[in-house]
């Protein structure tokens, strides 16, 4: 197998891992019914996954720093598979929470290692494209994995999609064993070097912006199915179609990010996407009785949110070009922490207030993020390459 197909293999596994993360959103109501728990409790499975990934991934990466990347891939994939099977064996909320944490750590380590390995496997001048293929795996998980999982769940049960993910992951494990080179290694990043970056105001401000935006995003997207169902009864076909459209919106947003950043600058792209994010959330208050209008606004919202992500990566690379890998790694942890807090805060919100309140609370976090961005660009306009 040549290196191009090895990169595609890593991208496909990323798709499986992305589906395992995002599919919970698509079947939240069914998990709640199956386990006899509330929707807000089911939503905490998103928090647990994200929190475990954010905290556990850097720890495991440091503990396995002396291992070659092939061994890291195999170890993380085995951990992921064990976590998925544990979810299927234990039909108990507490054990499923533990299983989701295991899945989150395995997936986090695999993706971090896959990024590094894809860059090593890529031909000269093709590292960016190779790494974007790994990221695309997650985007495609939103486009096809979530709605497809919803359809499979409707025909069988929510466990069926995880049986499929586990089975395909085992097949991929054997391909990794047979095809990935053993010699690829990477110098571990010292923890002190990461902490030095966190002392810089412009770095922590950028990471804070990512955190706040994804708190808002997670609050809404984690509870997207009950949010839509609160308007009127939605059939399985309608729900799957809407989720598919949201997945397409994420792809559009990802593509727009690079185009807009090149044409109008990173700062304007970030500010524009965050402003649109804010306006669509506020607009949801006026469309809460129409499934069509709400879906259109949410489509725009998803597109804006996924425009922000890649544009922020470009911004972080410009802030510390010599430590781009560290910056992206730190940004990933802050994003996952945002996912965790957003899902948790969203669960608390819908437990005490109408579900439409999520859009109002989410807009507050984006408003703070916009304020930090404006403050940062004003203070560091001479040193940041954001314009």
N, C-alpha and C positions, 0 to 999 in steps of 0.2 A: 504494500500500500504506500503510495507516494505521500509526501507531506501535505499536499492540498487536501487529500481525503482524510488524513489524520485530523486536520483542523476542522473539517466538516463533522467528523465523529465527535470531537469535543463540543462543537456547536449543537449537535443533536442531543447530547447528554445534557447540555445547558438548557435545552428546550424541555427535557423531562423534569429537570430540577425546578425550572421556572414554573412549569405546570403544577408541580407538587406544592409550590408556595401559593400561587394565585388561585388554584382551583377551590380552595377553602371558601374564597369570596363568593364563588358561583353556586356553592351548595350549602351555604351557611344555614339556611332555613331547614334543610333536610337533615343536617347533622344535629341541629338543635332538637328536632322531632325525634330522631333516632336515639339520642342519648337522654331524652327527657330533661333537657336543660333549656335555659332562655337563649334567645338570639345573642344577647350581649355576652353571655358566657361562652357561646360558640365563637364569637368574635375574638375572644382572648387567645384562641389558637393561633391567630395571626400575630398577636403581640409576642407570644412565647417563641414562635419561629424566628421572628425578626430580632428579638432580644438575644436569643441563643446564638444566632448568626453573628450579630454585632460584637458580642463579648467573647464568645467561644472561638470564633475564627482566628483572630490575631493570636490568641493564647496557643491554640493547636499549631498554628503556623510557626510560632517560635519554638515550641517543643519538638517539632519535626523538621527544624531548619537544616539539620545535617543530612536529612534523607534526600535522595534524588527526586525530581519532580514526578517521575513515573510511579515511584513508591507512594508519594503523597496522593496522587490521583487514585491509585488503587485503594489506599487506606480510607480516603474520604468517601469513595463510592461504596465501599463495603459498609461503612458507618451509616451512610444514607439508606442503603438497602435494609439494613437491620432496623433502622428507625421506621421505615415504611411498613415492614412486616409487623413490627410491634403495634402499630396503629390498627392493623387488621386483626391481630390476635386478641388484643385487649379492648373489649367493648365497654370501657369504663372511662369516664371523663378525665380523672386524675392520671391514669396511665397513658391516655392519648395526649395529654398535655406534655408528659415526659417524652413521649415518642416524637412529638413535634419539635421539641428542643433538640433531640438527637438528629432528626432530619435537617433542621436548620444549620447545625454545626457542620454536618457532612456536606451539605450543599454549599455552604459558605467557603469551606476549605477547597472544595473541588473547583469552584468558579475562580477563586483567587489564583489557584495553581494553573488552571486552564488558560487564563489570560497570559501568564508568564510563559507557559509552554508554547502557546500558539505563536507568540512573538519570536520564540527561538526556532520554531518550525518554518516560519514564513521566509520567503526569498528576500533578497536585498531590496529595500524600499517598499516592502509589502507588510510591514508589521502592523500598521494602523488598520489595514483592511482585514488582516487575520484576526486582530483583537475585536474588531467590530462584528465579525461573524459570531463570536462568543456572546456579545451583547445582543445580537439579533435573535439568538436562541431564546432569550427571555422575552423579547418583544413578540416573537411568534407564539410563545406560550400564551400571551394575552389574546392574540388574534384567533388562534385555533384551539389551544389547549383548554381554556376556560369554557367557551361555548360547547366544544365537543364533549368535555367532561360533564357539562350540564345535561346534554342529550343522553349520554351513557347512563348517568345517574337516574334520569327519568325512566329509562327502560329497565334498569336493574335496581341498584342502590348506590349510595355514595362511596361504598367500599370498592365497587367495581373498577372505578378509574384508578384507584391506588393499586389494585391487583395488576392492572395493565402496566402502570408505571414501574412497579417492582419487577415484573417479568421482563420488560424491555431493558431495565437497568442491569439485570443479570446478564442478558445477552451482550450489552455494551461493555460490561466488566471483562468478559472474555476477549472482546475485540481490543480493549486497552492492553490486556496482558500480552496479546499476540503482536500488536502493531507498534505500541509506543516505545521509543528508544529509552534505554536505561541511563545513558550518559549525561542527559541534560540536567544540569544543576544550576542553582542560583545562589549568590551570596546573600545570606540573611540580612535583613535591615535591622540595625541596632535600635533598641527601644529608645535610647537616649536621643537618637537622631529624630525620631518621631515627636518626642516631647519638646525638643527645641523648636520645631515648627509650630507647635501648639501655643508657644509663648508669644508668637507674632500676632498682633491685633488683626492685621488684614487676613491672616489665615483663619483664625478662630471665627472672625466675622463671616467669612465665606462658608465655613462649615456650619455655622449657626443658621445661615440662610437656608442651606440644604435641609437641615434638621427641621426648621419651622415649616417649610413648604411641604415636606413629606409627612409631617404630623397632620397637616390639613388634608393632604391627599389621602392618607390612610384612613382618616376619620370617615370620609365619604365612601371611598371605594370598598372598604371592608364590609360596609353595610349597604352596598349598592342594590342587592336583590330585595331585601326588605324595604329599602327606600322606594324602589319602583313599585313594589307590591302594595305599599301604603296608599298609592294613588287609586288603584283599582286592581281587581283580580287579573293577574297576568298569566297567560298560558305558558307551558314549557317551551313551545315553539317561539313565542314572542320574546320570552326571556333570553333564550339562546341567541336569537337574532340580534337583540339589543346588545348583548355582551360581545357578539362578534363585531358589531359596528364600533364598539368602544375599543376593541383590539385593533381594528383598522385605524382608528383615531390615534392610537399610540404609535403606530408605524409612521403615519403622516407627520406627527409631531417630531419624531426622531429624525426624519429626513429634513424637515423644515429647519431644525436647529442648526445644522451645518451650513445650509444655504443662507439663512438669515445672518448667522454670525460672520460669514465671509462678506456679505453685502452691506449690512448696516452696522456691524460691530457687535461684540459680545454683550456689552452693557445694555444696549438698546434691545437686544434679543431677550436678555434676562428680564429687564423691566417690562417689556411688552408682554411676555408670557405670564409673568406674575400678575400684572394688571388685569389681563384677560381672565386669569384664574380667579381673581377676586371678584370681578364683575359677574362672571357666570354663577358663582356661588350666591351672590346677592340676588341675582335674577331668579334663582330657584324659588324664592319666596312668592314670586308672582306667577309661577307656572305650576305650582304644586297640585293643581287639580287636573292638569292635562298631561297624560303620559307622553304624547307626541312632543309637546313643547319642552317638557322636562328632559326627554331623551336627547333632543337637539342641543339643549344647553349643556348637558353632561358630555355629549360628543365633543363640543368645543372645549369644555373643561379638561377632558382627557388629553386632547390634542395640545392644549396649552401646557399642561403638566409635563408631558413627555417632550415638549420643546425645551422646557427648562433644564431637564436632566443633562443631556449632552452639552448644552450651552454652558452649564455650570462646570462640567469637566474641562472644557476649553479654557474657561476662566481660571480654574485652579491650576492648570498647566502653565498659564501665563504668569501667575503669581509666583510660582516656584518651579521654573522649568528644569532645574537641575535635580529636583526631587519629585518629578511628575508621578512616578510609581507610588511613592509614599502618600502623596496628596490624594490620588485616586483611591488608595486603600483606606485612608482616613475618611474620605468623603463617603465611601461605601458603608463604613461603620456608623457614621452619623445619620445616613439615610435609613439604615435598618433600625436605629434607635428611634428615629422619627416614626417609622412604620409601627414600632412597638407601642410607643406612647399614644399615637393617633388611634390605633385600634382599641387600646385600653380606655382612653378618654371618650371615644365614641360609644363604647359599651356602657360606661357610666352615664353618659348624656341621654341615651335612648331609654335607660332604665328609669329616668326621672322626668323626662320631657318628651314632647312629640318628636318624631324622627326628623322632621324638617329642621329642627333646631341645629342639627349637625352642620348644615350649610352656614348658619350664622356663626357658630363657634369656630368652624374651619376658616372662615373669612378673617377672623381676628388674627390668627397665626400668620396668614399671608400678608396682612397689613403690616404686622411687625417686621416680617422679612423684607418687605419693600422699603420700610423705614431704614433698616440696617444697610440695605444696598445703597440707598441714596446717601446715607451718612458716609459709608465706606468710599464711594467714588468721589465724594467731595473732599475727604481727608487725604486720600491716596491717589488722586488723579494724576499726579506727576510720576508715580512709581508703578502703578498698575497699567497693564496693557489691555484695558477693557474697552477703550473707545475705538 
